[in-house]
Each structure stands twice: as structure tokens, then as C-alpha cells.
Amino acid sequence: MHQYLIVCPLVFLAGFVDSIAGGGGLISLPAYLAAGIPPHFAIGTNKLGSTMGTVISTARYAKGGYIKAKLSLSAALLAVAGSVIGAHLSMLASERVLKGMMLAVLPVVAFYVLRNKNLGEREEDKGLPEKKMILISMCAALVIGCYDGFYGPGTGTFLLLILTGLAKMDVRSASGTTKVINLSSNIAALVTFLINGKVLIPLGLASGLFCIAGHYIGSGLVVKNGLKVVRPVVFVVLLCLFVKIIKG
């Protein structure tokens, strides 16, 4: 029961944060680890909950007309391929390697989240040609999809940065596309972890309900200073994770 009490509230917060600016895995994955879940099972179970939540936010973005069908479908296919590759690589990695990845990757992701003050706030579309936009999105989906399958935290944030920065998409379209890519890679990785028996299904389903609530509320809000709230939360979670890893 203590695992549910630790994981579920934090997964709700992760879903809320993820639906606005990405980076929810920075909160949810440490939550599973803090509850005493082994790294491989933590990643696999986290995929179940995050997939459930991402379905909701993706649907809400689609309803709002912020998903470019052709671009999103092309990117989603590459995301699936990358995610399957990444998930299989994750199975081969030792738990020590995965913990080391956290120490190396999370500060980098946090740096981007904390430093990019305009992330999620830019609304202009600079009119990059559609073919270039699709090509950049597909390349990003393959690479970030592989990362998502292998590890995961910060996937949405990286995608949002690339789509708004390199593909020059407006933030709402970038957010919608990010959700489609993220959902595709999450499903592919989840199937891989399920096949390999690395998912705690009861905990994953319970946390998934909380994740759905977080995604539903977050994706339905237009919060002017949302990122000013996200940054300190991510920073605090990172500090807690570092303390947990150092002590463990």
C-alpha cells in the first residue's frame, strides 16, 4: 500500500506537468524508485501509467485541431521503430547502468527545462516548408523515440524543443505532435516491457488513473505562467532523486 501512496499522487502531478510542457517522467520515474520498485520494473510500469495519461491529452489536442495528421502519422511510425529499439537495449542494460543514466541524463533535461524560458510560450509560426518540417519531425521521432524506449524522462520536453526550435512549429501544433509521437513510442515500449514481464500491472493501472486525471486537467488549461511552476517542481524532484540514489 505504501507504494500506491507514494506513486499515485506524484504520477498525478507528473501527468499535469507533462501535458503542459513535457518532462513528466522526471517526476513519475523517481516516484516509482522512491517506492522501492527495481529500475527495470519502474521503467516498464511507468510506461503503462504514462501511456494511459497521454491518450487523454492527445485526444484533447486532436479535438482542438492542433494535430497535423500527415506529419504526426509519419513521425509516429518512426517513433515506434525507435522506441522498440530503445526498449530492447534497456533490457540488456544492467540496473547499475540505468541508475547511472539517471545521474547523467536528468541534469541535462532539467537544464533545458530551467534555461529555456520561452518553451511553450511562443505562438508564432515562422512558416518552414512542410517537407522540411516533416523530415525534421521524423528524424526527431526516431532518435527521441529510441531514448524514450530506453529510458524516457524528458522525452516530451526534448520533442517540444526540437519541434518549436528546428521545425519552427507553433507551440500548440508542436504540443499536439509531441503527444502523438510520445503516445506511439510509449505504446511500443510498453508492449516490449509487457512481453518481457517487466510491468507491475495493478500498480501501473492504478497510477494510470491518476495520470489520466493530471493529463486531463493540464491539457485543458491555458496557464500563462505554467512553466514558472514546472521548473521548481522538476528541480526539487531532481534533488530528491539524487539523495535517493546517493543513499541507495
ABEGO torsion letter per residue (X at the ends): XAAAAAAAAAAAAAAAAAAAAEGAAAAAAAAAAAAGBBAAAAAAAAAAAAAAAAAAAAAAAAAAGABBAAAAAAAAAAAAAAAAAAAAAAAABBAAAAAAAAAAAAAAAAAAAAABAABGABABBAGBBAAAAAAAAAAAAAAAAAAAAAAGBGAAAAAAAAAAAAAGBBAAAAAAAAAAAAAAAAAAAAAAAAAAGABBAAAAAAAAAAAAAAAAAAAABBBAAAAAAAAAAAAAAAAAAAAAAAAX
